């Protein structure tokens, strides 16, 4: 799940991932059966929790 907060985006993952670090990029997409995956946006990771 992703939500807009204070001019940025906060992404909540379903499962914890290792190796995610500030400076990497997150890509948000919507899977579609007919058209394939549709990219909704991307952003640079500023911090992790």
PyMOL commands that set and color helices and strands:
alter all, ss='L'
color gray80, all
select strands_A, chain A and resi 2-5+8-11+25-30+38-44
alter strands_A, ss='S'
color yellow, strands_A
deselect
rebuild
show_as cartoon
